[in-house]
Structures are given as C-alpha cells and as structure tokens.
Amino acid sequence: MLSPFIMSILLGVLTFILILTSVILIFLVLMQKAKSDGGVGAALGGGMTESAFGADTSNVLSKATINFAIAFFVLSFVLYLGHIYQRNHVAASDDVLPTISAPATAPTAAPTAPATAEPTATDTTGKN
C-alpha cells in the first residue's frame, strides 16, 4: 500500500504528463494536411514537415497521432484508477479529518402563555 503522500505526488506527475500529451496531440492534429491541401495544416508548417520527414509525412504524423491518442486514453484511465485507489485507501486510514461531536442541548419546555387576570368589575360612578 502506497502512502498518501507518494500517491499524491504520483498522481500529480501523471496529470502533468497527461496535459503535455494532450497539448502535443493537439499540435499533431493541427499539423496534418487536409485532404484539400489547405487549411491550418499548411499554415502551421505543412511544407516544413515534408522537408523534415520526406515524402512520407502523412504516415509519420498519422502514426504519431495514433500513438499519442493511445497514450492519452491510457493515462486518463490510469489517473481515474489512481484517484479511486487514493479515495478508498485514505478513507480507510487514520489520515482523515477528525469528526467533532457537539454536546446535545436539552430541549426547552414549550413556552406557556402568560397568565392574564380577569378584569374586575369597577364602579364607573366613582361611588363606593
């Protein structure tokens, strides 16, 4: 069982590699020439890749795109499994946050209506 510290470092490194792989994959897709020989592929160095890789440029870029796409999906799945592993094992260890129990308050009695005195009959004439 890996310690949570080592597991979090490993997940961080794999996340960085996944981001790097996705950026490279984006550039590989954009560098490919379109079937109509125009578009973004020509603007991003389509002619330069032909001089670097020769006449077989489309096969080299296609193979690289396929390999980076496979790496992207494998890394995504490994990160998914790593996060599940980390969640299950951290919950089982003592490294979880402590639970705080608050004392229960005693229930208060229901408020009673104040006692009202019956008005007494008074003499309105002022004579006793």
N, C-alpha and C positions, 0 to 999 in steps of 0.2 A: 504494500500500500504506500503510495507516494504521499509525502507531506503536503499540506495545502499550499505552503509557500512555493515549493518546487513545481507543483501542478499549476499554480497561477502564472509562474514565470514561463513554463512550457506553453501554456495557452496564449500568453502574450506574444511569444516568439512565433508561434504558428499563425496567429492573427496578422502579424506583420508580414509574414511570408505570403499569406492569402491576399493581402492588399497589394503587395508587389506583383504577385501573379496576375491579379485582375487588371492592374494598370498595363502590364506587358501584353496581356491578351487583348485589351482594347486597342493598343497600338498595332498589334499584329493584324487585327481585323481591318483597321483603317488603312494599313499599308498595302493591302491586297488590291490588285487592279480589278476594276469592274469588268464585266463581260463586254461592255461597250467601249472599253479603253478610255474612260474618262472618270470624272468624279473625284472624290477625296483621295483615292489611292494614287492618282497621278500627281496630285498636289503635295502629298507627303513623301515624295521621293520614289515614285514608282520606277522612274528611269535609273535612279541610283541603285536600287536593289537589283536591277537587271545587270548592271555592271559589276556589282559585288558578288552575286551568286551565279551569274551566267544566264544562259537561255532558259534554265530550268527553275526560274524564280518562283513561279506559281506553285510548283510542287514543294519547294522548301518552305515557303510561307504557309501553305496548307498543312504540311506535316507539323510545323511549329505551332500553328493554331490548334490543331487537334491535341498535341501533347500538352499544351498549356491549359486547354479546356479540361482535359482529364485530370491534370494536377489541381485545377480549381475545384472540381467536384469532389475529389478525394480529400483535399484539405478541408473543405466545408463539412464533409461527413465526419472527419476525424475531430474537428472542433466541436461539432454537435455532440459526439460521444464523450469528448473530454469534459464538456460542460455538464452533461448528465452525471458523469462519474464524480465530478467535483461537488455537485449539489447533493448527491446521495451520501457521499462519504463525509462531507463537512457536517451534514445534519446528524450523522451518527456519532461524530466525535465530540470532544468537550470544547471545541473552539466556537461553539455557537453563542449567541448573545444570551446573557442570563435573563431569566424570567423574574419579574418583580411582582410580588403578591402584595396587594394593598389590603389593609385590615378592613373587614366588613363593618359598615356603620350600623348602629342599632336603629331599627325602624322607629320612627317617631309616631306618637299617637295622633290619631286624626284630630284636627283642631275642632274644638267644640264652640258652638255659638255662645256669645256672651249672654249671661242671664239678664233679662230685662224685667224691670219691676213693673207691675201693673199700675197704671196711673190711678191714683186715688181720687175719689170724688171730692172736689173742693167746693166750698161755698163761694159762689160768684158774687154774692151781695156784700161780702165783707163782714157779715154779722155772724157771731158765734152762737 
